[in-house]
């Protein structure tokens, strides 16, 4: 992590950070205990060790003292940092909380005379654009996921990958389940000693992915595919 964050010092302009920690207080099951600590420790580390400015750090936590990490607030924070970033800036994103590819909780109201009965229906998040090999999207679970739903990998891709301005360097640390493909990137790296460089995700629907991308990312992917074909 020290080497990774030290790379940011090569950027002469603004360094912006969004840190999200969700403990899901009161949820049973599902309450976590370490996500606030993750964010606070990260904030302290990047400020004390790397000298990052607090004015450029946005913190969302469900502790009652910070901005609530609802779906709309998380998405707004991500969109804002992308909108404000310029060529030469660096962005660091840290999310600590639940991730899923299995359960989406939807509430259905049934009118029974004068009372409203809430029935929880558990459903998988069905992939609707053909970019997932298993047919299901991965997603982040905001604090209000029961009412607002999940933040899908397709949404994160649109906001953070396609939305990242040219010349901006972004590092994203997603500390949650199913985070390996949470941003729908085409390359993967497993830090288990089996790889020395990134490889094309063998489960990726490449045709569907290419249809979604443009600009420098498309040029990069096409270049790497051509290099691989020429091996």
Beta strands, then each sheet from edge to edge (+ up, - down):
strand 1: 15-21
strand 2: 57-61
strand 3: 90-96
strand 4: 99-100
strand 5: 104-112
strand 6: 115-123
strand 7: 139-140
strand 8: 151-152
strand 9: 169-175
strand 10: 187-188
strand 11: 199-200
sheet 1: 2+ 1+ 3+ 9+
sheet 2: 4+ 7- 8+
sheet 3: 5+ 6-
sheet 4: 10+ 11-
end
